[in-house]
Amino acid sequence: MMVSALIERELTETLPIRNGVFVAVVGPSGAGKDTVIGYAKARFAGETRLEFVRRVITRPSDSASEDHDTLADAAFAEAEADGAFAICWDAHGLRYGLPADVDWAVANGHVAVANVSRAVIPALRERYANLAVVEITATPEILAERLAARGRESRGEVLARLARSTSVTLSGPDVTSIDNSGAREIAGERFAEVLRKAMAFSDLSDQI
């Protein structure tokens, strides 16, 4: 359930939000971000300190895409104006948002995990005191193969996505890169280790 716009505004007045950790999962289309997140979600089933964030997207949900909440463009704009989102962005002709209760989770010592655009990392660094960026990557050949297998885009659109994936670079001590070109268990366990460290940090931060 989303927190009220009033609570959201109160939180944003005391930025950056601290105590917990926000884990931002980024990477090019086809790298397998949702696959790695899904692995961790199953691996930590019942772990109350972890919050796997369900995104709101202006795209109908289907079996070929992630499990998300859907809003039409006008409804999304209205929700954004009402303070329903902690952060939102545009990509691939769609609008994406993370519910405002993500702020509440982080402020209360939880570890929030979300698939986000690399373009919003600067805003996330300003919003959350403790940010861990996990970049999921794969070889260009694997990316092209996975995108083609989706069957949602033309060859030209696939090539355009691949070109965009090389145009944004991330750096900093808060960035961890995980290659997901092979078996998902390998990347999944590396990601699980990042989440364990985030939970341990959150526990320590809560005691300070």
N, C-alpha and C positions, 0 to 999 in steps of 0.2 A: 504494500500500500504506500502511495506517495505521501510524504509529509506535506503540510500546508505551505503555501507560499510565504506566510509570515515566518514560520520556523526556518525556511530556506533563506530568507533575507537576513534573519538574525545570525545564521551561521556565516553567511558571506561577509557580514560586517566585521568578523573576527578572523579574516584570512591571515596566514594560511591555517587550514584545519589540521589539527595534529592528534597525537596519541596513537591512532591506528595507521594503517598503510594502504595506499592505493597502488594496485599493481596494474599497469597499463600494458596490455598485450597488443603489439603492433606488427606490421609486416605486410608484404605484397599479397594481392589476391592470389590464391592457389598455394600459399605457403602452409596452410593447414592450421590457422589460428584456432578456429572452432574445434578442430579435432583435438588439439593439445589441451584446450580448456576443458573439453568434454572428458578427456582422460583424467585430468586432475579432479574434476567434479566427482567422478566415480571413485577415484582413489581416496578422496577425503569425505566421502559420504558420512553425514552425521557430525562433521566438524563445525561447531557453531561459531567459531571465530572467523570462518571464511564466508564471504558474501559474493556469490557469482552473479554479477549484475545482468539483468535481462534488459536488452536495449529496446528502444522505441524507434521504429523506422517507418518512413512513408512508403512502404512496400508490402504487399500482401504476403503472408507467411505461406510457404509451400515446402514440400518434402525435400527440395533441392537446396534450400537455404536454411540458415539458423532458425532456431525457435525464438521468435521475438514478438513483441507487441506491435500492433499496426495502428497508425493514425493517418487519415487523409491529410493533404497539405494544409488545408485551412484549419483543421482541428489541431494539427501540430503547432502551427503558428500561434493559435489561441492558447494552447497549453504552455508554450514558451513564454508568452507574455504574462501568464499567470504565475510564473516561477516554478513550473512543474519539473524543470530539468536542472540538474547540477551543471551540466555542460552539453552543448550540442554542436553539430558541424554538418557541412554539406559535402557529399562525395558521390560521384557517379550519377548525378542527377537526382539524388535522393537526400532526405534529411534524416539525421540520426540524433538521438538524445539519450542521456542517462538520467534516470529518475532522481529527483532531488533527495530522496532518502539515502542515497549514497553518501551524502555529506554527514547525515546522522550516524551512519554505520562507522565511518572513519573517525568521526569525533568521539565515538564511544568505544574506541579501541579495537574495532574489527579490521580485517583485511578484505578490502573490496577488490574484486578482479573483474576487469572489463576489456573487451575488444574495442579498441579505439583507433582513430586515424592518427598517423604520425604528425599531422599538421596541428593537432591540439596539445601536443606534449608541452610546449611553452606555457600554455594556459594552465595545464595540470600542475606544472612545477610551481606556479604561483598560487594555485588553489590548495594544494596539499603539501604539508611540511615534509611528509615521508612518502616519497614516490619511488617505485621500482618500475623501470621500463624493461619489458621483455620483448625483444625483437625476434620473431619467428621467421626463419629464412629457408630457402630451398634453392637448388641449382636452377638456372634458367630453363633447362630442358624439362625438369620436373614441373616447374610452374606452368610452362606452356602446355604440357600434357594434361595437367589437372584442370586448367581453365578450358581447354578444348573438350574435355570429358563432361563438363557441366552442360554444354550445348545451349547455353543461354546467350552467347555472343558470337558475332561473326569473327572471321580470322583477323580482320582489320581492328576490331574492338579488342581482341585478345592481345594483339601486338601493341596497341595503345596502352593497355593496362601494364604490360611488361615494361614499356618505356617509362611510364610514370613511376614504376616501382624503383627505378634506378636514379630518379631525380631528387629523392629525399634521403639525406643521410642523417644518422643519429650518432651523437657522441656524448660522453660524460660518464662519471663514476656510477650513475644510477642505471646504466644501460647494460643488460645482459643479452647476448646473442645466442640463439639456439637453432641449430641446423635441423630441419625436419624433412630432409630428403629421403631418409630411410624409414625404418620401422617406427611406428608412432610411439611404441613403448620407450624407445631411447630418448626421444625429445620429451615425451610425457614425464619421464622420471627426472630429467633435468629441470623441467618446469616445476615439478613437485618439490624439488629441493629449494628452489627460489621461494616458493610459498611457505615452506617450513621456516626458512630464515626470516621471512616477513612476519610470520606469527610470533617467532621468538623475539624479534625486535619490538613488535607491538606490545608483547607482554612486559618487556623491560621498560619501554617508554611509559607504560601505564603506571609503573611504580615510581617514576621520577617525580 
